Amino acid sequence: MKILQINSSARASASASTRLADSIVAQLGTAHPAAQVEVLNLATHPVAPLDEVAVEARFTPPDARSPEQAARAAQDDGLVAQLLAADVIVVGAPMYNFNIPAQLKNWIDAVTRPGATFRYTETGPVGLVEGKTVYVALTRGGFYRDTPTDTPAQYLKFMFGFLGITDVRFVYAEGMGRGPEMVEQAFRDAGEQIARLVA
Ligand SMILES: Cc1cc2nc3c(=O)[nH]c(=O)nc-3n(C[C@H](O)[C@H](O)[C@H](O)COP(=O)(O)O)c2cc1C
């Protein structure tokens, strides 16, 4: 089993969502001792946002690309290959301003490409990233689970589904802004969620 862990907190260290993602990976490692883990830390290895070069690279055949377009296509191709090689993807996703971090959106923009991770058909787009499980470690200062304001969960469920991944499992640690006791309680609750989900 190959696990791809994507940490999207702006904090390279002391991140709550990375701590939670680490716990999920540890539990998966216990269940699957031969699992290989690859970590993509977007705080230290950021994905460039979509810009004109990135968009033009998509519409330009490889042998006609400028050096800048070729470099951008190489970054995106590498991220797609890394995603396709994984069996399980574990995403650390803090809530920033009621949404996912911009870095995670940049990663999604880099890997969501027709012909690579989805294709158009006469009946609409079809995801090409099949047979994978995604765990998402959601951390946030307040409480939004099962409410219309839980934009990160709704968007990530839809977006991974669009790419063909229907098995998306969420682990919540909420109330991270309500003091150390609430934080530790949230991590204890999350530990129980992880045990249930990985089992
Ligand atoms: C820039 C920024 C924006 C945030 N926006 C929200 C928010 O909209 N709602 C919320 O409940 N918490 C918000 N928080 C709190 C974080 O979601 C929370 O502290 C989370 O645990 C951070 O995870 P991390 O340590 O992995 O970055 C925000 C934190 C930061 C730094």
The ligand as an ORCA input file, in Angstrom:
! r2SCAN-3c Opt
* xyz 0 1
  C      -5.483     32.543      8.629
  C      -6.385     31.714      9.485
  C      -7.737     31.686      9.208
  C      -8.600     30.921      9.983
  N      -9.919     30.892      9.692
  C     -10.772     30.155     10.440
  C     -12.154     30.100     10.155
  O     -12.649     30.685      9.200
  N     -12.962     29.358     10.967
  C     -12.460     28.657     12.019
  O     -13.217     27.996     12.717
  N     -11.143     28.649     12.292
  C     -10.291     29.396     11.538
  N      -8.944     29.408     11.825
  C      -8.441     28.538     12.896
  C      -7.825     27.282     12.324
  O      -8.721     26.605     11.458
  C      -7.412     26.327     13.426
  O      -6.552     26.967     14.335
  C      -6.744     25.086     12.863
  O      -6.584     24.145     13.877
  C      -5.394     25.430     12.258
  O      -4.792     24.244     11.775
  P      -3.236     24.205     11.478
  O      -2.530     24.368     12.807
  O      -3.004     22.873     10.882
  O      -2.940     25.330     10.527
  C      -8.086     30.174     11.059
  C      -6.703     30.194     11.315
  C      -5.873     30.946     10.542
  C      -4.384     30.952     10.839
*
